[in-house]
Amino acid sequence: MRLMMTVSGVRGVIGETLTPTLAADLGCAFGTYLRGGKVVVGRDSRPSGAMVQQGVVAGLLAAGCDVILLGIASTPATALMVRRHSASGGVVITASHNPIIWNGIKFLTSEGLAPPPEQAERIFGIYDLKAFALAGVEHLSTPQSDPSAANAHVEATLALVDPKLISAKNYRVVLDSINGAGGVEGKLLLDNLGCEVVHINAEANGRFAHTPEPRAENLTQLCDAVRDKQAVVGFAQDPDADRLAIVDENGVYIGEEYTLALAARYMFAAHPGPAAANLSTSRMIDDVAAQAGGVCRVYRSPVGEANVVAAMKEHRCQFGGEGNGGIIDLRVGPVRDSLVAMALTLQLMTLTGKTISQLVADIPRYVMIKQKFDCPKERVARVLEAVRSQCSDGQINDIDGVRVDYPDGWVHIRGSNTEPIVRIIAEAPTADRANQLIDRMRQIMDATP
């Protein structure tokens, strides 16, 4: 399996493409790019985490950096601690929702955000050329430890809601932490919100109890536990705890797209204003904004967490996110955050007095279909141009591939950054209409040389 190097970081298979030597070289490249300075390092719970971390830390130290080790910590907690330490940057050792054989290295800026493309290219350029600036012995330091990341993350999240109001409900909640990095933080948050917590797959050993991506087919244990324990909600984190999927009080998986829609329902009411989401995120958030009225509206960005944050800053949005269960609240940090998603969901339930299923019923329902097709990279631009010219009957947004909006649905087609494929996502009130939109994109693609 190949090594994946993108603006989101590096991922590879342990024992094959992601080696200690690679980790050290990437750490040295990042340290060289930063020209030394303080760097905060956290990792998820994978068994390979210590090995990869030590390689990265060796490279950072060799470049003259001062390293702060958080131990096992979620991605949003690590991003928060970068800012708390006024660090030059951060590193998260994680492969997110990939299987256990994978691990990865994600760089963070001093804001705690993934570097923009031009910065990522400079870091990888240093790595490719092995143009490392190695420090002399007088500039080498010893890593320091900071075990406070979980408490700091929970404290920042609690400030977003009314803990006393939520605690009065004494909610019974099932939390599935998939043996990942977010278990300690998630349990601590829910305890502080007065919840009776049934915590499954809690041990942070990285030996995932089920396929780690929080999709319906992987969360049957959580659904069963919600029903068996008569809980009001089930929460599923991914291994680095930046995404959240929700199961309703009936043990029904409601879909990751609803995580952002429910957060928006609360935020548009409590803090009226704009929000941001990427082009591939469900129209539900637009419907929720329309229901809220006034100054509530949604700005769309290219796909990618950093792009959503850029749109949030440009349009002064307090919150935003992506349809993969990722909520971003700039009061905590510029990254997706499962703890923020849990807190806002419980606050919404408390203020409305409604169950998750009732809240979901208040939001227009759509069918979203995702497909991918082989397409050489050199052909992608021609396909996108053909879509632009042939879909003038819809509203075009071409900031990232092409998204075409119609009154009864939308379709988004874009080339992959890592594979010779195009991805097509369509959403409509019915599966038939969504499939029609995908078929139209496929016909245009097939007719384009």
C-alpha positions in Angstrom: 0.0 0.0 0.0 1.3 3.4 -0.9 2.1 6.4 1.4 -0.5 9.1 1.3 0.8 12.7 1.5 -1.8 15.4 1.4 -2.5 18.8 2.9 -4.2 16.9 5.7 -1.0 15.1 6.6 0.7 11.8 6.0 -0.8 8.3 6.3 0.8 4.9 5.7 0.7 1.3 6.7 2.9 0.3 9.7 5.7 -2.0 8.7 5.3 -1.1 5.0 5.2 2.6 4.1 5.1 4.3 7.5 8.5 3.6 9.1 10.5 5.1 12.0 12.9 6.6 9.5 10.1 8.3 7.6 8.6 9.6 10.9 12.0 11.1 11.9 12.5 12.7 8.5 9.1 14.3 8.6 9.6 15.5 12.1 12.9 17.0 11.0 11.3 18.6 8.0 8.5 20.2 10.1 11.1 21.4 12.7 13.2 22.9 9.9 10.2 24.6 8.4 9.3 26.1 11.9 13.0 27.1 12.4 12.8 25.5 15.9 10.4 26.8 18.5 8.0 25.0 20.8 6.0 22.0 19.3 3.1 20.2 21.0 2.7 16.5 20.2 -0.3 14.3 20.9 -1.3 10.9 19.6 -4.3 8.6 19.3 -4.3 5.2 21.0 -3.0 3.0 18.2 -0.4 0.4 19.2 2.0 2.0 16.7 1.5 5.4 18.2 4.5 5.3 20.5 6.9 4.2 17.8 5.7 6.8 15.3 5.7 9.5 18.0 9.3 8.8 19.0 10.4 9.0 15.4 8.7 12.4 14.9 10.0 13.7 18.2 13.6 12.7 17.3 13.3 14.7 14.1 11.8 17.7 15.9 14.6 17.7 18.5 17.2 17.3 15.8 15.9 20.5 14.2 16.2 22.4 17.5 12.6 22.3 18.6 11.3 22.2 22.2 8.8 19.4 22.4 5.7 19.2 24.7 4.3 15.6 25.0 0.6 15.3 25.7 0.5 11.5 25.6 -2.8 10.1 24.2 -5.0 13.0 23.4 -7.7 13.8 20.9 -7.0 15.9 17.8 -9.1 18.8 19.1 -7.4 18.7 22.5 -4.0 18.7 20.8 -5.0 21.7 18.7 -6.2 23.5 21.9 -2.9 22.8 23.7 -0.9 24.2 20.8 -2.6 27.6 21.5 -2.4 27.2 25.3 1.4 26.8 25.0 1.7 29.5 22.5 3.6 26.9 20.4 5.0 27.4 16.9 3.1 24.3 15.8 1.8 20.9 16.7 1.8 17.3 15.5 -0.9 14.7 16.0 0.0 11.1 15.4 -3.2 9.6 14.1 -4.8 7.9 11.1 -8.3 9.1 12.1 -10.9 6.5 11.1 -8.5 4.2 9.1 -8.0 0.6 10.3 -5.4 -0.4 12.9 -2.7 -1.2 10.4 -2.5 2.5 9.5 -1.1 5.4 11.3 -0.4 9.0 10.3 1.3 12.3 11.0 -0.8 15.5 11.0 0.9 18.9 11.3 -0.7 21.8 12.9 0.0 25.6 12.7 0.4 27.9 15.7 -3.4 28.3 15.5 -3.9 24.5 15.9 -5.1 24.2 12.3 -3.8 22.0 9.4 -1.4 24.1 7.3 -2.8 25.6 4.1 -1.6 24.0 0.8 1.3 26.3 0.2 2.7 25.7 3.7 2.2 21.9 3.4 4.0 22.0 0.0 7.0 23.7 1.7 7.2 21.2 4.5 7.0 18.3 2.0 9.6 20.0 -0.2 12.0 20.1 2.7 11.3 16.4 3.3 11.8 15.5 -0.4 15.1 17.3 -0.7 16.2 16.3 2.8 17.1 19.9 3.3 17.1 19.7 7.0 18.6 22.4 9.3 20.1 20.4 12.1 20.7 22.0 15.4 24.1 21.9 17.2 24.3 20.1 20.5 24.0 23.3 22.5 20.5 23.8 21.1 19.1 20.3 21.8 16.5 19.9 24.5 14.7 17.2 26.4 10.9 16.7 25.8 8.6 17.8 28.5 5.2 16.3 29.4 1.9 18.0 30.0 -0.9 15.7 31.2 -3.6 18.5 31.3 -5.0 18.2 27.8 -8.2 16.3 28.7 -9.1 18.8 31.5 -8.3 21.8 29.3 -10.5 20.5 26.5 -13.4 19.6 28.7 -13.2 23.0 30.5 -13.3 24.9 27.2 -16.2 22.8 25.9 -18.3 23.3 29.1 -18.0 27.0 28.6 -20.2 26.7 25.5 -23.3 25.4 27.3 -25.2 25.6 30.6 -23.9 22.6 32.6 -26.3 23.1 35.5 -29.3 23.1 33.2 -28.2 19.9 31.4 -27.2 18.2 34.7 -30.7 18.7 36.1 -32.0 16.3 33.4 -29.7 13.5 34.6 -29.6 12.1 31.0 -28.5 8.4 30.5 -26.1 8.4 27.6 -24.2 5.6 25.9 -20.7 6.6 24.7 -18.7 4.5 22.2 -15.1 5.7 22.2 -13.9 2.9 19.8 -10.9 2.3 22.1 -9.6 5.6 20.8 -8.1 8.9 22.1 -11.4 10.5 23.0 -12.7 8.2 25.7 -11.2 10.0 28.7 -12.2 13.4 27.5 -15.7 12.3 26.4 -16.5 10.6 29.7 -15.1 13.5 31.7 -17.3 15.9 29.7 -20.5 13.8 30.2 -19.8 13.4 33.9 -19.5 17.2 34.2 -22.8 17.5 32.4 -24.5 15.3 35.0 -25.0 12.4 32.7 -25.3 8.7 33.7 -22.7 7.4 31.3 -22.7 3.9 29.9 -19.2 3.8 28.4 -18.4 1.1 25.8 -15.1 0.4 24.1 -13.6 2.8 26.6 -10.1 1.5 27.0 -7.6 3.6 25.0 -5.6 0.6 23.6 -6.2 1.3 19.9 -7.4 -2.2 19.3 -10.7 -1.1 17.8 -13.7 -3.2 18.9 -15.3 -2.6 15.4 -14.4 -0.9 12.1 -13.6 2.5 13.4 -15.4 4.8 10.9 -18.7 5.8 12.7 -21.1 4.6 10.1 -24.4 2.7 10.6 -23.0 -0.8 9.8 -20.2 -0.3 12.4 -22.4 0.9 15.3 -24.7 -2.0 15.9 -23.3 -2.5 19.4 -24.0 1.1 20.2 -27.5 0.9 18.9 -28.2 -2.2 20.9 -26.7 -0.6 24.1 -29.0 2.5 23.7 -32.0 0.2 23.6 -30.9 -2.2 26.3 -30.0 0.6 28.7 -33.0 2.8 27.8 -30.7 5.7 27.1 -31.8 9.0 25.6 -28.9 9.2 23.1 -25.9 7.3 21.9 -22.7 9.0 20.9 -20.0 7.5 18.7 -16.5 9.0 18.4 -13.9 8.1 15.8 -10.3 7.2 17.0 -9.0 10.7 17.2 -12.3 12.1 18.5 -12.8 14.9 15.9 -16.0 13.4 14.5 -19.3 12.3 16.2 -22.2 10.1 15.0 -25.4 10.0 16.9 -27.9 7.3 17.7 -31.4 8.3 18.8 -33.3 7.1 21.9 -34.8 4.2 19.9 -31.4 2.9 19.0 -31.6 4.2 15.5 -28.5 5.6 13.8 -29.5 8.9 12.4 -26.5 9.6 10.1 -23.5 11.8 10.5 -25.0 14.6 8.5 -27.5 15.2 11.3 -24.6 16.0 13.7 -24.0 19.4 12.1 -27.7 20.0 11.5 -28.6 19.5 15.2 -25.7 21.7 16.3 -26.9 24.3 13.8 -30.4 24.2 15.2 -29.1 25.2 18.6 -26.4 27.7 17.5 -28.7 29.6 15.1 -31.2 30.1 18.0 -28.7 30.9 20.7 -26.1 32.8 18.6 -27.9 34.1 15.4 -25.4 34.6 12.6 -23.8 32.9 9.7 -22.2 29.4 9.5 -19.9 27.7 7.1 -19.9 24.2 5.6 -18.2 22.5 2.7 -19.7 21.9 -0.7 -20.3 18.2 0.0 -22.3 18.8 3.2 -26.1 18.2 3.3 -28.6 20.9 2.5 -30.1 20.3 5.9 -28.0 23.0 7.4 -29.4 25.5 4.9 -33.0 24.4 5.8 -32.2 24.9 9.5 -30.8 28.4 8.7 -33.9 29.3 6.8 -36.1 28.1 9.7 -34.1 30.4 12.0 -34.4 33.3 9.7 -32.8 36.7 10.2 -29.0 36.8 9.8 -28.7 33.0 9.8 -27.2 31.8 6.5 -24.7 29.2 5.3 -21.4 30.0 3.4 -20.0 27.1 1.4 -16.3 26.3 1.2 -14.1 23.8 -0.7 -13.9 20.4 1.0 -11.4 20.2 3.9 -11.4 21.3 7.5 -8.9 24.1 6.9 -11.1 25.5 4.0 -14.2 25.5 6.3 -12.3 27.4 8.9 -11.0 29.9 6.3 -14.7 30.6 5.3 -15.7 30.9 8.9 -13.0 33.6 9.5 -13.8 35.4 6.3 -17.5 35.6 7.1 -17.2 35.9 10.8 -18.9 32.6 11.6 -18.8 31.4 15.2 -19.4 27.8 14.1 -19.3 25.5 11.1 -18.5 22.0 10.1 -18.6 19.2 7.7 -21.2 16.5 7.0 -18.9 13.7 8.3 -20.0 14.5 11.9 -17.4 17.3 12.4 -18.5 20.4 14.3 -16.1 23.4 14.5 -16.6 26.1 17.2 -13.9 28.7 17.1 -14.4 29.4 20.8 -12.8 26.0 21.5 -10.6 25.7 18.4 -10.4 25.7 14.6 -10.8 21.9 14.2 -13.7 19.4 14.2 -14.6 18.4 17.8 -16.7 15.5 19.0 -16.9 17.0 22.5 -18.4 20.2 21.2 -20.9 18.2 19.2 -22.0 16.2 22.3 -22.4 19.3 24.4 -24.4 21.2 21.8 -26.6 18.2 21.2 -27.4 17.8 24.9 -28.0 21.6 25.3 -30.5 21.5 22.4 -32.3 18.5 23.9 -32.5 20.3 27.2 -33.8 23.7 25.9 -36.4 22.2 23.5 -37.5 19.3 25.7 -37.4 17.1 22.6 -35.9 13.7 22.0 -33.3 13.1 19.2 -35.9 11.5 17.0 -38.3 14.4 17.5 -35.5 16.9 16.7 -34.6 14.9 13.6 -38.3 14.9 12.5 -38.3 18.7 12.5 -35.5 18.8 9.8 -36.3 18.1 6.1 -35.1 14.6 5.2 -33.0 13.9 2.2 -31.3 10.9 0.6 -27.5 11.3 -0.1 -25.7 9.0 -2.5 -21.9 8.9 -2.9 -20.1 7.3 -5.7 -16.7 7.3 -7.3 -15.5 6.6 -10.8 -12.1 6.0 -12.4 -10.9 9.2 -14.2 -7.3 10.0 -15.1 -6.2 13.3 -13.5 -5.5 14.9 -16.8 -9.1 14.3 -17.9 -10.7 15.7 -14.7 -10.5 19.4 -15.8 -12.2 18.6 -19.1 -15.0 16.8 -17.3 -15.5 19.7 -14.9 -15.6 22.2 -17.7 -18.2 20.0 -19.5 -20.4 19.9 -16.4 -20.2 23.7 -16.1 -21.2 24.2 -19.7 -24.0 21.6 -19.7 -25.6 22.3 -16.4 -26.5 25.9 -16.8 -30.1 25.0 -15.8 -28.8 24.8 -12.2 -26.9 27.1 -9.9 -23.2 26.5 -10.3 -20.5 26.7 -7.6 -17.1 25.8 -8.9 -14.7 26.7 -6.0 -13.9 23.0 -5.6 -14.9 20.8 -8.5 -18.4 21.7 -9.5 -21.6 21.7 -7.4 -24.9 22.2 -9.2 -27.9 23.2 -7.1 -31.5 22.7 -8.2 -34.7 23.4 -6.3 -35.2 19.6 -5.7 -31.6 18.5 -5.1 -27.9 19.1 -5.7 -24.9 17.2 -7.1 -21.2 17.8 -6.5 -18.4 16.3 -8.7 -14.7 16.8 -7.9 -11.4 15.1 -8.6 -9.6 13.2 -5.8 -6.3 14.8 -4.6 -4.8 11.3 -4.1 -6.3 8.9 -6.6 -7.2 9.0 -10.4 -10.9 9.1 -9.7 -13.8 11.6 -9.5 -16.2 11.6 -6.6 -19.8 12.4 -7.1 -22.2 13.2 -4.3 -25.9 13.9 -4.9 -28.7 14.7 -2.4 -32.4 14.9 -3.1 -35.7 14.1 -1.3 -35.8 10.7 -3.0 -33.2 8.1 -4.0 -34.6 8.2 -7.6 -33.9 11.9 -7.9 -30.4 11.6 -6.3 -29.5 8.8 -8.7 -30.8 10.8 -11.7 -28.3 13.6 -10.7 -25.5 11.1 -10.4 -26.4 9.5 -13.8 -26.3 12.9 -15.4 -22.8 13.6 -14.2 -21.8 10.1 -15.3 -23.2 10.7 -18.8 -21.3 14.0 -19.1 -18.1 12.3 -17.9 -18.5 9.4 -20.3 -19.0 11.8 -23.2 -15.9 13.8 -22.4 -12.7 12.6 -24.1 
